[in-house]
Amino acid sequence: MLTHNMDTLGIKADKIDKVVLSHGHRDHTGGLQAFLEARTVTKPVQIVAHPNAFEPKLAKKLFLRFSMGFPKFSRDLTGKMDLHLFKDSVEVLPNLATTGEIPVAQRPEKPGIAKNAFHRVGGQWKWDPVIDDLSLILPTRDGLIIITGCCHAGVLNTCARATQLFNQKIKAIIGGTHMLEYSKEDIEHVGDALQNIYGTPELYLNHCIGKRAIEQLRGRFGSQIVHDCHVGTEFMFEI
């Protein structure tokens, strides 16, 4: 799917020098295999991620278990990756930085984590807070652009981290915010905070937010704030 979308958009794998992994779940890392196989240049691509992105992860459903961690690659494909692993915020390109790890103790607001997600700790499977979750922050002339993967750390916790790092208002949030398990009251609280604390940034939400959350936020803020954001959507911001 990743390489199909890249071909449709005219993006060549050999032209990409750096990839940032939002976290280690397979739906966010599984496309790497086809991407690496499509590369013909000898220089390895830089992979920026949290160190825990490569730990074993699984999902439990009733008595079934499904692996959802980073896929295993052949030696040849592994050799095409140059891993850069950071817990702290790091600048990946000029004017583009990661949030870095947002520890559980620094997540006072509700995170975006599935109850059936687990990771391996000391030989045992335990509920996974997805500490490897990263988002990107782009400071622009009009404010911060937050680019999320799943935002498992929680959209409000991620907003707090972004403003702490850059001390600017938030212009827009783009990507998934994993609010599928949020109640109507939870979503209303997110809306309150976005309006009263963060000045009602524009929302370009997709992937794991869930249709119900989009409809509720759009009903509150309108389509001038809550935009459609499909695969291939392009953005332009002045920095």
N, C-alpha and C positions, 0 to 999 in steps of 0.2 A: 504493500500500500504506500509506504514512504517513497520508494523509488518511482512508483507510478505517478504520484502527485508531483514529484520533482520533475519528471519528464513532461508532464502536462504544463508545468509552469516554466519549463525551459531552464531548469537549474541543473548544472552538471556537478556530479559528485567530486570530480577532480578539482573544481574551483573552490571547494570548501576547505578551509584550513583549520577550523576549530568548531567543536560541537560541545554544547553544554547540556548535561543530563539533569533534568529536574529532580529525579529520584530513581531508585533502582527497580521499580515495578516493570514487569515485562512489556506492558502496553506502552511504555515510554522508552524502552531500550531494545525491544525485539527487532525494530527496523534497522538497527545498526548492522546486522549481518548482511542484508542486501545492499546497504549503503557501502560497506567496506568492500564487498565483492565487486561493486560497480567502479571502484577507484582503480586507476591504472598507474597513477604517479607513485614513485618510490618513497617519497617523503611521508612518514606517518601523519595521520590527522591528530591534532591535539584534542583530547577528551577531558573536559573540565567537569568534575563531579565531587560530591562529598565522599569521603572514604567508606562510609557505610552503605553506599549505593550498591556495593558488590556482595553484601552479606546475603545468606539464604533467606528467602521470603516465601510465604505461602498463604493461600486463602483456605478457610475451612467452611464447608457447607454440609450440615448434618454430620454424616460419618465420612464424608469425602474430603480429600485434601488436593489442592491444585497448586503446583509450583507457580509462583508469580515473580520470581527473582530474576536477576540478570542472567541472560542466556549464556551457555557455554560455547566458546568459539574454538576453532582449530588454531593450531600454532601459527599458521600463515596469516589468519585474520587478526590474531592477537598482535602479531608483529606490525600490523598496519595502524595500531593505536599507540599514541604517546600520552599516557595517563598523567593528568595534573589534578591531584586530589587535595581539597582544602576544606577545613571546617569553617574558617573565617571568611568574611566577605573579601572578594578578590576582583580586581578589574580585569575583565576578559578581553575587552577592546577599549580604545579610548572612549570615555563617556558611557561605558556600559559595564556594570558590575553585578555580581551576585549578591543576594541577601546574606549568604553564609548561613550556617546552622542557626535555627531559632530553638534554643533548648526548651524542654517541656516547662521548666520553671519560669520561662519568659513568654508563656502562652496563656495569659489570663483569659483570653476570649476562646470561644469554642473552636477546636481544630476541625479540619475536614478529613476525618479518618474513619475508615470502615471498621465496624466491630469485628468482622471476620478476618482481619488482616493480622498476620503473625510473622515474627522473625525469630531466628535462633539465637538464644543467649545462654552461654554456659551449658550447651548440650540439650537445652530444653526450648520448646516452642512457647513464646510468650507474645502477648498482644503487642503490636508494633506501632509506636508513636510516629513512625516514619521521620526519624530525626534527620535523615538525609535529604529532606525536602528543600529545594532551592527555587527561588524566583530570580528574575533579572530586573535591574533598575536602570532606566535611561533618564538622566536629567536633561530636560529641554528648557527652552526659553520660557515656556508657559507652565512648567512644573514637571513633576516626576511621572514617567510612564512605568508602570509595574507590569512585567510580562511573566505570567505564571504558567506552570505545567499543570499540576493538580492543586497546588496551594494546600497541601495536607497540613501545614502548620496553622492554617486558618487565615482567611482573608483579612480579618481585622488585625491579627497578630503580625501578618506580613506588611500591612500598611504601617503599623507602628514601627516596625524595624526599618522600613524604607525612609520614613520621615526622621527617625533617629540618626540614620547614617548620613542623610543629605540635608536635613533641616529645610526642606522645601515642601510646598503643597503638592498634592497628587493631582495630576491632570487627567490620567486615564488608567484603567486596569484592563489588561487584555489576557484572555486565556481561561483555563478551567479553575474553578474554585471549590470543587467537591462539596456541594451542599445538598447532596441527594438525601442525606439522613437528617437534615435540618427540619425542624418543625416550622409551622407558620409563624410562631412567635420568635423563633431563632432568626428567621429571614427578616422579620420586621425589625429586630434589634440590629441586624447588620445594616439595614436601610437607615435607621436612626443614627448610627455611628458614622456611616458614610456621609450623611447630610450634616450632622452637627459637629463632628470632629474634623472631617477631611474635606469639607466644602463641596460635596456632591461631585466626585470625579465622574467622567464618562466611563461607561461600562461596556466592554466588548467581550462578553462572556460566552463560553462554549464548553465542549467536552463534558466534564463531569459535574457541572453546576446543577443540571437537571432542569427540565422544562418548567416544572412548577415554580422554582425559584426565579427563573427568568420572567415568567408571567407576573409573579407577585411584585418583583422589583420594577418591571415596566409599568404595571398598573399604578405604582406609586410615583415614579419619576418621569414616565413618558418615554416615547421612542427617540426623543432628542438626547436622552442620557443613556438609555439602555438600547444599544444597537445590535443588529444581527452581526454575527462574526463567523462566517463559514470558512472552510479550508480554502486557502488561496487569497484571502482578504489581504490587501496591501495598505500600509499606513505610511504617512509622511509627517514628520515632526521636525521643527527647527530646534537645533541645539545651540 
